Every structure is written in C-alpha cells, then in structure tokens.
Amino acid sequence: MVITICIGSSCHLKGSREIVHTLERLISLHKVKDRVELTGSFCIGQCMKGVCVKIEEQLFSLTPDDAENFFKKEVLGRQE
C-alpha cells in the first residue's frame, strides 16, 4: 500500500508534517512497515480541502487530529 501525503506549502501550513510523523509512528507501532510505504508530493491539487492524503488513487482530506483514526480505518482496515 502506498500512502502519498501532500507536503506543498498549503498542506504544510495545515499540518502535513504532524500527519507524516503520526503515520510513521503508527506504521512502526503496528509493524506494517513491510506493507505500507509513505511518500510525499509537493501538490496533489486539492489545496482547499486540507492536508491531502492519497491511498493509491483514493483522496482523503485530513487534519493532524484525524490522522490516527484515518490510520486505523483506512490503513489497518485494508490490511485484513
């Protein structure tokens, strides 16, 4: 599974760095590093929607507060 996080200026200001750190921590904690790859993109083109995160081609809009629930539902939920 590839997760792409926008790190462009708009998303950076909305907390993309915090989301990256949260997802890195959760990937390590849940031992899914061999199945989940984090990548960055400078612009996904949805700047008004918050921090843009994609799993494959599905787009999500996150805040740092949403990152843990996103991980549980969308990342761990797809591992089963």
C-alpha positions in Angstrom: 0.0 0.0 0.0 1.3 3.4 -1.0 0.2 6.5 1.0 1.1 9.8 -0.5 1.0 12.9 1.7 1.0 16.4 0.2 3.8 18.5 1.6 3.2 21.5 -0.5 3.0 24.9 1.2 -0.8 25.0 1.8 -0.8 21.5 3.3 2.4 22.1 5.2 0.7 25.1 6.9 -2.3 22.9 7.7 -0.2 20.2 9.5 1.2 17.8 6.9 4.4 17.4 8.9 2.5 16.3 12.0 0.5 13.9 9.9 3.7 12.4 8.5 5.1 11.9 12.0 1.9 10.4 13.3 1.7 7.9 10.4 5.4 7.0 10.7 4.9 6.3 14.4 1.7 4.2 13.8 3.3 2.2 11.0 6.2 1.3 13.3 4.0 0.6 16.3 1.7 -1.7 14.3 4.6 -3.4 12.5 3.3 -2.8 9.0 6.4 -1.1 7.5 6.9 -4.0 5.1 3.3 -3.4 3.7 2.9 0.4 3.9 5.0 2.9 2.1 4.9 6.7 2.8 5.7 9.1 0.0 5.4 12.8 -0.3 4.1 15.1 -3.1 4.5 18.8 -3.4 0.9 19.3 -4.6 -2.0 16.9 -5.2 -4.1 19.8 -6.5 -6.8 19.9 -3.7 -5.3 22.7 -1.7 -8.7 23.9 -0.3 -9.5 20.5 1.2 -6.9 20.4 4.0 -3.9 18.1 4.1 -4.4 15.9 1.1 -3.5 12.2 1.5 -3.9 9.5 -1.1 -4.0 5.8 -0.7 -3.3 4.5 -4.2 -5.8 6.8 -6.1 -8.3 7.5 -3.4 -8.1 11.0 -2.0 -8.6 11.9 1.7 -8.6 15.3 3.5 -7.0 15.2 6.9 -6.1 17.3 9.9 -3.5 16.3 12.4 -6.3 15.3 14.8 -7.7 12.9 12.2 -4.5 11.1 11.4 -4.8 8.3 14.0 -8.4 7.5 13.1 -7.5 7.6 9.4 -4.7 5.1 10.1 -7.0 2.7 12.0 -9.8 2.8 9.5 -8.1 3.2 6.1 -4.7 1.6 6.7 -5.2 -1.1 9.2 -8.7 -1.8 7.9 -7.2 -2.6 4.5 -4.6 -5.0 5.9 -7.1 -7.6 7.0 
